[in-house]
Amino acid sequence: MKPSIRLIVGLGNPGEKYIGTRHNAGADFVSALAKRNAIELKTDKKLAGRIGRGMVNGQDVRLLIPDTFMNHSGKAVGLAAKYFQIAPEHILIAHDELDMPPGASRFKFDGGHGGHNGLRDIIPALGGSRAFWRLRVGIGHPGSANKVSGWVLNKASKIEQGLIDQSQEEAVSALALLMAGDEVKAMTQLHSSDKTKDDL
């Protein structure tokens, strides 16, 4: 059965201070997706985020960027899932991923939070369900756990940001395959594009 994605959420922190930071990679992906599909994101206080509705790859989809800080991402996701009656398996969460290098991105279904504070907050907000899709956008690791906070809250170098932007565009393209039901091909396409970068 093909994945029926009805809600795509991009995680990040609100405010000008955090625009373009590594932790906002998920929010940047949804912004790019909204722009490509001419979907306007409007602030909706009752849903604690900016939300828009439109057609993405032939499917009626809602896009959401929470207005809460990363640690409280579950509030907006839980409210939207309940309000629109969307089950976890029909939700895609786009987020930054420390354990993957800039330029890499991966689709994943189910699993734990992997230490990501946004996912950590979302799982209980969805009734404890982990059975939702994720788009992991690689931002690289600073090499030491005590440097992670500063790393994710700062901007990537120009070269690294270029790789992140490119991987997000490739993920937008691969999303069409995922939504068409070819999840294996979608995952393979992203993996292949990562290998190309590894050879540079």
Summary of the structure (lengths in Angstrom):
residues: 200
radius of gyration: 15.5
end to end distance: 37.1
largest distance: 46.8
contacts: 677
relative contact order: 0.18
helix: 46%
strand: 22%
